[in-house]
Amino acid sequence: MDKIFYKGGNEVDIYLFHEGNNKNLSDFLGSHMYSDKKGAYTRFLVWAPNAKYVNLVGDFNNWDDYSMPLKRINDGEIWEICVRDVEIFDSYKYRIVTQNEDILYKADPFAFHSELRPKSASKVYDLSGYYWKDKKWLNKRKKTDYSNSPMSIYEVNLSSWKKNGDNLMSYRQLADELVDYLKKMHYTHVEFMPLMEHPFDGSWGYQLTGFFAATSRFGCPKDLMYLIDTLHQNNIGVIMDWVPAHFCKDDFGLRKFDGTNLYESSNQYLAENNQWGTLNFDFEKKEVVNFLISSALFWIRQYHVDGIRVDAVAYMLYLNFSGKDIHNEDGSVENKPAIQFIKKLNDVVKEEFPSVCMVAEESTSWPNITKPTDENGLGFDFKWNMGWMNDTIKYMKMDPIYRKDHHDLLTFSIMYAFNENYILPFSHDEVVHMKNSMIGKMPGEYEQKFDQIRLLYSYMYAHPGKKLLFMGNDIGQFDEWNEYKEITWEVLDYEKHQQLQKFMSELNKFYVSNDEFYSMDTTYSGFQWEDVNNANESLIVFERINSKNEKIICIFNFTPVKRNRYPIGVDEYALYSVLLNSSMKKFGGNLSRNKPYYSKTQPHNGRKYSIRVDIEPFSAMFIKVNKLRENKN
């Protein structure tokens, strides 16, 4: 019985690939294990149209350069070989001889598993056989309208969330500890910074070599399945960062894969990504578009992820985003092939998986990011609100004495808050590269920093938009994030940090439990200013409203001065109760209890009634009608 043989065929798969429409491309290209009457074999297929020769080298042939030559299928662009006696976890590469007789050793672009860095070979792996237990979650997901549902997202870098001594925690270890933490803190979702294979830890996973391979840093692919499955069984959604704009230049990766610019643009000036030292994908090639879209579908189909956060969307939209002098013939700077790719990506994902949310990390004023493609939009479900994030951080970093002169930094965001469906991000990007930690950005003395970080997060959770916090933000980590070190969990030995963590747990729980904060999150009907112009006292008041017209009054004091008997206009003659106050002693403030407030028939700010509220320094309060009372003054 021959150890190697060739099958050919797959005309339909090949045709769809070259048309850019093979939705199951990862089931075709790469290495796949089969069995026939003669026994088990593994079939290897690789797209290398400009190669002169291709050989397979690996553990199964002692890395011999010549014993396993691949053949073109139908004399086309795809090379094939079938090999018997290949084992799961066997390592391999493709030995590609270019038209110039150069010899390249390339990892498989469609591999499901890889060697642990710094090694770079692909590994044979069979994804079948994992028994998922998340059917209840997936059925629930089908009925979810994300735009009107709570989303409190915990962003995580698995390399540095928590260590196992000097080693990284495994996917399975994280399935216990991370899930327990997310449940304790009442987050609804976790967002993983890229878990696709990448060679350099310092890239945080954003410079990929394996677009179908779960990184081996934390275990094998089925271990990641177990982690996601466990999250789903505990009612926690999973969003995965994904990077279709560019790829890293490592010799074993996609760069000049068959000796030519195959995945990158044939125009080297367009191909070079000077901002990150990487290469840009060529969105004019249908096969490259198919490669990327099939990657996104793969993570949804095989790993059950609930959302894809697409990195660096702005970089893809603009030809000149990185500063290069590139224009279209008509003088415009839109990257038209990339725009078509983005639209097709979102359309295909929505067609195949309607309940999966697509998120754009996009930092410009490009319009209609979250509108459907048939309404001249890009088709995303959400966009990160970078404008809100930048304005809010700029405001909070100021000495409070100057905040009155910059009141618009707090109020301007409502002017555009409903133009797109937004996520409000305090992400990893805000706590690195000398930007300081979130709590470190707060001015003032030690205790004031904690008062203001509770105030800031309260404002964030009350503001229209979904919420995203990077790990460490919710315990008041003072150190900047370092991808090589775990979060400084030791700060929880100190009372102030314990109290902040408790506050964040209760704030998340409060958010999820009160649909005024999310059920009308994408319309002005869910928001009403009550007091917007009090710049002198750096104080704002607004209401969040649900579909039943129930309201929560949200009061924010951004100064260290207490405001006694501050007037708030209300609609009803009623008893008003404080639902949450960031100044309670249990959170690190000064208040032992919250008193109720009785309305008076004294008009204020256009409202028929009003209440008089005592507002603590650097505090946030959420107040709601407790019950109606008799109309007596």
N, C-alpha and C positions, 0 to 999 in steps of 0.2 A: 504494500500500500504506500503510495507516494506521500511524503511528508508535506509537500506543497502542491497546489493545483490552482486552477483558475476557473471562474464560473461565467463571467461576462454578464450580459443582460442589463436589467434595470433601466430600460429605455425611458420609461415614464419618469422615474426619479431624476434621471439626467436631464431630460427635457425641462421639467419643472425647475430644477436647479438653475439652469441657464436662463430661464425666464424670470428667476427671482421669486418663485412662488412655491417652493417645496417646504411646506409647513412642518414636515417630519424629517428634515435634513439630517438631524443628529441620529436618526434611526438608519440612515443610509451610509453617510461618510463616517470615517473613524474605524475603530476596531469593535467587532461584534462577535459574540460567541454563538455557535449553532451546533446542531448535531444532525447527522444523516445515517443511512444504513451502515456506513463504514465507521461511524463513531463521531466524536466531537472534533470541531475545528473552529478556528477564529479567522474571520475575514477582515482584511485591512483594505481600506479605500482612501485615497488621498487625491485632492485636486492640486495638480502641479502641471499646468498645460505647457509650460515652456521648458520643462526639464528634458535633458537628453536621455538620462537613465534614472531609475529609482530602485533602490534596494531596501529591504527591511533588515534591520539589525536589532538584536535583543538578547535577553537571557536565554531564549529558546534555541538560538543558534550560536551561542558563545560570542555574540557580537561580531560574527564573520561578515565582512563587507560584501561578499559576492554570492553566497549560497542561496539567497532568497530574493531574486529579481522580481519586481512588479511588472505587470504588463498593462498597456492602455486598454480600457474597455472600448471596443468598437473603434479603435484607433483615434479616440477622442482625447479629452483633457484630463480624464480621471484614470488613475492607476490602481491596480488591484492585485492582491495575492491572498490565497487561503492557506492556512498553516495548521497542521495537526499537532497535538500534544503541547498546546499553549496553556499555561495555568493563569488563574486570576492572580494579579499582582506582579506578573512578569513585566519587566521594564523593556521599553523599545524606543527606537527612533527611526526616522526615514533618512537614508543616505541618498542625497540628491546630487546628481552630477549635472551641472549647468551646461548650457550650450558653449560656454567658454572653458569647459573642462574643470571648473572649480568644483570642489567637493564640500557639500553642506550636510550637517547632521541636524535634523529638525525634529522637534517634538510634534506630536500629532495635534493639529488644530482642533480636532473633535474628541480628544481624549477625555474620559470621564474622571480620570485619576492621574496623579503625577507623583514622581519621587519628591521626597522632602528636600526643600532648598538647603544647601546650595546646589544639590544635584538637580538635573533638569529633564530627565527622560520621562516619557509617558508610561503609564501602567495600564495593562489590560484589566478591565473591571466590568462586572456584570451588574447592572443596576436593578435587575428584576429580583423578585423574591422578598422585598421588604413588605411587611404587612402593616399597612396604615390603619390607625385607629381614630382618625379625625373626621369621620363621615358626618357626625353631628355638627361639627364646626363648619365644614364645607357647605352643608345644607343651610345653615344659618347665614353664611356669607352670601349665598345666592339671593337672599331676601333683604340684604343690607343696602340702604341708600347712604353711601358714604357722606354725601354733601350735608345730610341732616342727621348725622350720627356723631357721637363723641369720638374723638381721636386724640389720645394723649400718648405721644410716641417717645420712647426711650431709645436714644441713639447710642449704639455700642460698637466699640472696637474690641473684638474678642481677644486680641493679643494682650490688651492692657486693662481689661475690666478687672480681672482678678487672676493671680498666678497660683500655680501649684508648686510652692517652694520657688525654685529657680526656673521651673519649667512652665510651659503654657498649659492651661487647662484644656482638657479634651472636650469635644462636642458633647459626649455623654456626661461628663462631670458638670458641664455648664447646664445641661438639661435639668439637673437638680438645683444647683445654686442660683442660676440666673432666673429660672422660673419662679422660685420661691421669692426672690427679691421683687420681681415685677408684680407678683400677686400682693405682696406686702405693701407695695407702693401704689397699687391700684392703677398702673398703666394699662392702656388698652392694646397697645402695639409696641413691638420692638423693631427698630430699624438697624440692620447689620451693615456696617461699612463693608466694602466688597469682600466676599468670601470665595471669589473665583481665584484660581491659582495665579500667583505673582511671585517674582523672584526676590524683591527687595522689600523688607519690612517697613523701611522708611517711606515708601510710597503709600502706606496705609491701605494698600489693596487697589489703588486707583490706576496702576500701571500693570496691565494684565498680560499674561501669556496664555492662560487657559480659560477660554470663554465658556467651556462646558465642564470644567473640572473644579470641584469643591477643593479648596486648598487643603493640602495634606498636613498643614501645621497642627491641626486639631483632631486628626483621625481620618477615617475613610468616608466615602460618600454616604453610606448607610448610617453612619454615626450622625451626620448632619441631618439626614432624614429623621432620625430618632429625636434630635433636638427640636426640629420644627414640629414634628408630630406631638411631642410633649407640650410645647407651647400652645398648640391648637386645642389639645385636650383640656387645657387650663384657661381657655377662652382668651388667648392672647394672639393677636394677629402678627404677621411677619412681613415686613417690607425689606427688600434687598436692594442695596446700591448696585448699579450696573453702569458700565462705562463703554458706550459705543462710539465715542468721539475719536479715540486714539489708542495706541498700543505701544508697548515698550520695545526698545531696539535690540534686546539681547539676541545673540547670534542664533540661538536654538529656537527662537520664536517666529513670528510672522514676517519679520523684515526680510525683503528680497527672498521670499520663501522658495521660489524655484529658480533663483538667480535673477529674477526681474522684479519690478515693483508690482507684485500681484495683489496684495491686500491694500497697499498704500497707492496714492496717486502716481501715475507715470510721470507727472510733472513734479520733479523733486522739490521745487520751491513750494508747491502746494502740499507736498507730502510731509515736509519738515514741520514739526511742532516745536518751535523754539521756546515756548513758554514752559513746557514740561520736559523737554529733551526726549520727545517721543515721536511717533509717526501718526499722521492722520489717515483714517480710513478713506477709501475712494468710493464715495456714494454714487458715482456714475456707473460702477460695475454692478450689474444685477446679481452676480454671484456673491459679492461682498455684502450687499443689502440682505440677501437671503441668509448668509452666514450669521449676520447680527440679529435679524428677526427670529431666526430659529434658535439662537442663544436665549433670547428673552422668553420665548415659548417653552424652551427646555426647562428653565428654572421654575416656571409656573406648573408645567405638566409633571415633571419628575420630582420636584421638591415641594410642591403645593404652596409656594409663596403667595401671599395675598396682595402684594403690591411690588412694583418695580419703580425705584427712584432713579431717574435717568440723570446721570452726572453731566455737567458742562454743556447744557443745552445751548446757552448763549454762544459758546465757542463754535458750535455747529451751525448756528443760524447766520453768523456774519463771517464773510470771507476775511475781513480785516480786524476781527476781534482781538487778535494777538498783536496788532500793530503793523502787520504787513500791508504793503500797498498793493492790494489785490481788488480788482473791480470786474464786474461783468462788462460786456461790450456796450451796454446801455448806460454805464457809469454807476449802476447800483452795486451794493455790497452784500446783497442777500446771497447766501449759499443755496442756490435753488435745488441742486440734487440732494443736499442734506435735509432741506425742508420737506421734500417729497418723501425721503426716507422716514422722517419723524412721523409724518401723517400716515404713511403706510404701516409703520410699526404700531401706532395706536389703533388704527382701524383693524388690523389683523388680530391684535391682542383682544380687542373688544368683541370681535366676531367669534373667536375661539373661547374666550374666558370673560364673559360680560361682567362678572362680579369682582374681577381683579382691578385694583386702582393703579393708575399710571401717574407718576409724580415728576414734575420738571424742576430740576435745580437750575433756575434761570434768573439772571440778575439784571436784565435790561427792561426797557419799556415796550418790548415787542408785544403787539396786541393779540388778544384772543387765544392766549396759550391754552386756556381750559374750555374753549368752545369746541363743539364737534367739528370735524373736518368738513362736513357738508354745510356748515355755516361759516366757512372761511377761517376756521380755527385750526389749531395744531392737534386737538383731540385728547389732551391730557385731562385727568380728573382734578389735579391740584398743581399749584405752583408755590414754591417757597417764596414768602414775602420778604425779600431782602431789603426793600425800602423801609418797611416797618422796623425790621431788626436794626438797621444802621441808625435810623433816627432815634429809636428808643435807647440804644446803648450810648449814643452821643449825648442824649439828654441826661441819662442816669449818671454818667461819668462827671458831670458838672458839679461844682460846688453849689449847693442848694440856693445860695444867695443870687446866683446868676440864672437860675432856671426860669424865673419870671420873664426874662427877655427872650426865651426860646420856647415859649408855650406851644407854638405851632408844631414843634417836633412831636408832641403828644397827640395833637388834634388832627393834623393833616392826613393821617393814614385813613381816617374814615371817609375822606373825599374819594378814595379809590378802593376801599375795602371790599366792595362787591363787584368790582370790574372783572375779577377773576375769583376762582375758588382757591383760597390761600391756606397754606400751612405757615404758622409763625415759628421760625427756627432760631433757637439758641444752640447752634451746632458745634461740632469739633473745630470748625474754622475760626470760631470766635475766641478760642482759649489756647491758641498756639502762636508761635512766631512773635513773641514779645507783646502779645495783645493782652496778657494778664488773664487770670481766671475770672469767672463771672462775679464772684463775691469780691475779688480783688479790684474790680472796676469801680465798686461802690466807694464814694468818698466818705470821709469822716472817721470817727473813732471805731474801735472794734465792735461795740454793741450796735452802733449806727449802721455799720455794714450789714449786719444781720437783719436789722429792721428794714433796710432798703431792699435787700434781696427778696425778702418776703413780700414787700410792696410790689416790686417789679414782677415777680411771678404771678401775684394776684391780678395785676393789670393785664398781663399776658393771657391768663386763663379767661378773663372777662371779655377781652377784646375779640371781635369776630375773627374766626379762623381756627383751624386745628392747631394743636400744640406739639412742639418737638423740643426736647431737652437732651443735651449730651450728658453721658454718664459723668458723675462727679459733681455736676451742677446742683443736684438736689441734696447734697450733703455739705455744701459750702467748701469744697476743696479749694484751698488757697494756691496750691501749686498749679502752674500751667500744665496742660496735658503733655505727657511724654509717652510716645508709643512703645517705649521699651520698659516702662515701669507700670505697675498696677496703680489704680486709683489709691489715693492716700486714705484708705479706710480707717487708719488709726485716728483720724480727726474725730471719729465717733466716740472716742474716749472722753471727749469734752462736751459739756452740757449744751452749749450753744449749737453745736453741730447736730446733736441728738434732737434738739428742739426743731431745728430747721428740717431735718428729715421727717419728723412727725408732722410738721406743717405741710410738707409736700405730699405726704401720704393722704392727709385729710383734704388737701386742696384737690388732688386727683379724684378722690372719692366724691367730694362735693360736686365737682364738674360733671362727672358721669351721672350723678343722681339728680341733676337739675337741668331739664331740657331747655330751660330758658337760655342756657349758654351754648346750645348747639342746634336746636331743632329748626331754627330759621337763620342759619349761619351764613347764608349766601344772598341775603336780601335786606334792604333797608328796613323792611317790616320787623326785623328781629332786633333793631337797635334804635335807641332814641336818646339824644343828648338831653340832659336836664340842666347842667351847668357847664358850659364849654369855655366861657370867656374870663374866668377868674385867674388871670395870669399873675396878678400881684401876689396872690396867696398860693400859687402853684397847685391849684386844686381843681379836679374835674369830677363830674358826676354824670353818669349815664345809666340807662336802663337796658337790660337784655330781656327779650320778650319771646315767648313761645307761641305756638299756633293757636292756643286757647286764650291768647292775650293776657296770660299771667306774666308778671314782671318781677325782676330782681333789680333793686337799686344798687348801683356799684359806685362807691365813694372812695376817692384816692387823694391822699394828702402827701405831696412830694417835698414838704419842708419839715424841719425839726420843731415846728411850732404847733402847739395844740390849738384846735379851733373849737371853742365852746359854743354850744347852742347854735350851730351853723344851720341856716334854713335850707330845707330841701322841699321843692314842690312835689306834691303827690296827687294822684287822681281820686283817691277814696278817703272817706272819713272812717278811719280804722285804727286798729292797734298794729304797729309795725315791729317786727322782731328781727334781731341781728342773727343771720344764719352762720356767718363766718367773719371773724375779726382777726387780722394778722397780729394785733397787739395783745392777744391773750397771753397770760403768764406761761401756759403750757407750751407756747410757741417761742418764748423768749422775750415777750413784751411785759407790760406793767399791769394789765387789767386782770382782775380776778373773775369778773363776771360782766356780762353784757346786759344792760337794762333795756326794757322795751321803750318804744317811742309812740306817743299818742298824738294823732293828727289834730290840727286846729283848722277852723274855717277861716284861714288867713291865706289869701292867694299869694303865690310866689312863682315867678318864671312862667307865667301863663297857666299855672295849675290852680284849681279851685281851692285846694287845701295845702297844708304844709306841715312838716315835722321839724323839730329842732334837735340836731344831733351833735353829740360831743365826739370830735374826731381827734384821735391821738396823733402825735408826731409820726411821720413816715409810716403811715398805716393805710390799710385797705379794709373796707367794710362791705359786706353784702347783706342787704336788708330786703325783707319781703312782707307783704300783708300777712298778718297772723290771723286776724278775724275782724269782721265788721263790728262796730259798736253803735250804740244809740247816738243820735245827733244832738249831743249836749256840749256846750262850751263852759 
